[in-house]
C-alpha cells in the first residue's frame, strides 16, 4: 500500500469513519474482558437487573442509570448488534445471577434501513436466538426486549424498524410470562409523531439526558412489577 493510502486509512480510523462492526474492533474485546475482571474484583450479588446491548446501553449505564435500590449491571458495547450479542452471550451473561435481563439492540443491525425487510427479519431471528441462549444460561430470569428506538438520524429506517419491532413483540407473545416486549417508540416522539429533537444528542442518534429520563420513566415501573 502506498504512503498516501496508509495516511488515508489512518485518517479514517482516527475520525471513526470506518464503520467497523463492534465484533471486529479490539475495543469490543477489551470491554468484554473489563466486564469479566470487574465481576471477579467485585462479585455481583444475586438478583437485580442486567442490561446488555449496544451503545444505548453503554451510555445509559455510564451516565444515566435508573435509580433503583436493587443491583443493576450494565454491559453495553458501542457499535454492537444482535449478532455480537449472540456470539458473546456467555461472556455478557457470566458471573451473575440476575432476576431480570434487559436487552437493547437493532439500531446498528438496521442502520439507515437500506437492508429492508431482510435486515428486520435478521434482527428478529438473532433476537430469538439470543433469548434462547439467555433461557439456557439463566432459566429463572425474566427477559425484557426493548424495541428498536426511533431517531432523527435514521428516520428513513422507520418502516424497517417497525417490522423488526413487530417481530420482537411476537417473540414476547410466544414466550408470555418469561419475555416482555417494551415499546420504546412512543416515549421518544413529539406531538407531530416524529422523533423529538429535545430528547436526542447532537448526533441525532443517541439519547441525551432528557431522552434517558424518558427511558427511566418507562423502564423503572416495569422492572418493579
C-alpha positions in Angstrom: 0.0 0.0 0.0 1.3 3.4 -0.9 2.1 6.0 1.8 -0.8 8.2 0.7 -3.2 5.2 1.1 -1.9 4.5 4.6 -2.4 8.1 5.5 -6.0 8.0 4.2 -6.7 4.8 6.2 -5.2 6.3 9.4 -7.3 9.4 9.0 -10.5 7.3 8.7 -9.6 5.3 11.8 -8.8 8.5 13.7 -12.1 10.0 12.7 -14.1 6.8 13.5 -15.5 6.7 9.9 -14.7 3.2 9.0 -18.0 1.8 10.4 -16.2 -1.4 11.5 -18.7 -3.6 13.5 -18.0 -3.9 17.2 -17.3 -7.6 16.9 -14.3 -6.7 14.7 -12.9 -3.9 16.9 -10.2 -4.5 19.5 -12.1 -2.2 21.8 -15.1 -4.6 22.0 -12.8 -7.4 23.3 -11.4 -5.0 25.9 -14.8 -4.2 27.1 -15.8 -7.9 27.5 -12.6 -8.5 29.4 -13.3 -5.5 31.6 -16.8 -6.9 32.4 -15.2 -10.2 33.4 -12.5 -8.6 35.5 -14.9 -6.3 37.3 -17.1 -9.3 38.2 -14.0 -11.1 39.7 -12.9 -8.0 41.6 -16.4 -7.1 42.9 -18.6 -10.2 42.9 -22.1 -9.4 41.9 -24.9 -10.2 44.3 -27.7 -12.5 43.1 -30.9 -10.8 41.8 -31.3 -7.4 40.4 -31.2 -6.4 36.7 -28.6 -7.0 34.0 -28.7 -4.7 30.9 -26.9 -5.9 27.8 -26.7 -4.3 24.3 -25.2 -1.6 22.1 -24.1 2.0 22.8 -27.5 2.9 24.0 -27.0 0.5 27.0 -23.4 1.6 27.4 -24.2 5.3 27.7 -27.3 4.6 29.9 -25.2 2.7 32.4 -22.3 5.2 32.5 -24.3 8.4 32.7 -28.0 8.0 33.2 -28.7 4.7 35.0 -32.1 4.4 36.7 -32.0 4.9 40.4 -33.3 1.6 41.8 -32.5 0.1 45.2 -31.5 -3.3 43.9 -28.3 -4.3 42.0 -28.1 -3.0 38.4 -25.4 -4.2 36.0 -24.8 -2.6 32.6 -22.8 -4.4 30.0 -23.1 -2.4 26.8 -20.7 -2.4 23.9 -20.9 0.6 21.5 -21.2 -0.4 17.8 -22.5 -3.9 18.6 -25.5 -5.6 17.1 -27.6 -8.7 17.8 -25.1 -10.9 16.1 -22.4 -9.7 18.5 -24.8 -10.3 21.5 -25.5 -13.9 20.3 -21.8 -14.6 19.7 -20.8 -13.3 23.1 -23.8 -14.2 25.1 -21.9 -16.5 27.5 -19.4 -13.7 28.4 -22.0 -11.0 28.6 -24.2 -13.1 30.9 -21.4 -14.6 33.1 -20.6 -14.2 36.7 -24.0 -13.0 37.8 -27.5 -14.4 38.5 -29.9 -11.6 37.6 -33.6 -11.7 38.3 -34.2 -9.7 35.1 -32.3 -9.2 31.9 -32.9 -6.1 29.7 -31.8 -6.3 26.0 -31.4 -3.4 23.6 -30.1 -3.7 20.1 -31.2 -3.4 16.5 -30.2 0.1 15.7 -26.9 -0.9 14.2 -28.3 -4.0 12.6 -30.8 -2.0 10.6 -28.7 1.2 10.2 -30.3 3.5 7.6 -32.8 0.8 6.6 -31.3 0.0 3.2 -31.4 -3.7 4.0 -35.2 -3.5 4.1 -37.3 -6.4 5.3 -34.3 -8.7 5.2 -32.4 -6.8 7.9 -35.6 -6.6 10.0 -36.1 -10.4 9.7 -32.4 -10.9 10.6 -32.9 -8.8 13.8 -35.8 -10.9 14.8 -34.1 -14.2 14.1 -31.0 -13.2 16.1 -33.1 -11.9 18.9 -34.9 -15.2 19.1 -31.5 -17.0 19.2 -30.3 -14.7 22.0 -33.5 -15.2 24.0 -33.0 -19.0 23.7 -29.4 -18.7 24.9 -30.4 -16.5 27.9 -33.0 -19.0 28.9 -30.4 -21.8 28.9 -27.9 -19.7 30.9 -30.4 -18.0 33.2 -33.7 -20.0 33.1 -35.2 -18.2 36.1 -34.6 -14.7 34.7 -37.3 -12.6 33.1 -36.2 -11.1 29.8 -37.2 -7.6 28.7 -36.6 -6.8 25.0 -36.6 -3.1 24.2 -37.9 -2.3 20.8 -35.7 -0.5 18.3 -35.9 3.2 19.1 -36.7 5.9 16.6 -34.1 8.5 15.9 -33.6 11.7 13.8 -30.5 10.3 12.1 -32.2 7.1 11.0 -35.7 8.4 10.3 -35.6 6.7 6.9 -35.3 3.4 8.6 -38.6 3.7 10.5 -40.6 1.2 8.3 -37.8 -1.4 8.8 -37.6 -0.7 12.5 -41.4 -1.1 12.7 -41.2 -4.5 11.0 -38.4 -5.6 13.4 -40.3 -4.4 16.4 -43.4 -6.4 15.3 -41.2 -9.5 15.2 -39.7 -8.7 18.7 -43.2 -8.3 20.1 -44.1 -11.7 18.6 -41.3 -13.3 20.4 -42.6 -11.9 23.7 -46.1 -13.1 22.9 -44.8 -16.6 22.2 -43.0 -16.7 25.5 -45.5 -14.8 27.6 -44.6 -14.7 31.2 -40.9 -15.2 30.6 -40.3 -12.5 27.9 -41.7 -8.9 27.8 -41.6 -6.6 24.9 -41.1 -2.9 25.8 -42.1 -0.4 23.2 -39.6 2.5 23.3 -41.0 4.5 20.4 -43.9 6.5 21.9 -41.8 7.9 24.7 -39.4 9.5 22.2 -41.9 11.1 19.8 -43.0 14.7 19.7 -46.5 16.0 19.2 -46.0 15.7 15.4 -45.3 12.0 15.7 -41.6 12.4 14.8 -38.6 11.8 17.0 -38.4 14.7 19.5 -35.1 16.6 18.9 -35.2 17.7 22.5 -34.5 14.1 23.6 -31.5 13.4 21.4 -27.8 14.2 21.5 -26.4 16.4 18.7 -25.6 13.3 16.6 -29.4 12.8 16.2 -28.9 9.1 17.0 -28.2 8.7 20.7 -30.4 9.9 23.5 -29.4 12.8 25.8 -30.1 13.2 29.5 -33.8 14.1 28.8 -34.1 11.1 26.5 -32.7 8.7 29.1 -35.0 10.3 31.7 -37.9 9.2 29.4 -36.5 5.7 29.3 -36.0 5.6 33.0 -39.7 6.6 33.5 -40.6 3.8 31.1 -38.5 1.0 32.5 -38.5 1.6 36.2 -42.1 0.7 36.9 -41.9 -2.2 34.5 -39.0 -3.7 36.5 -40.9 -3.2 39.7 -43.7 -5.5 38.6 
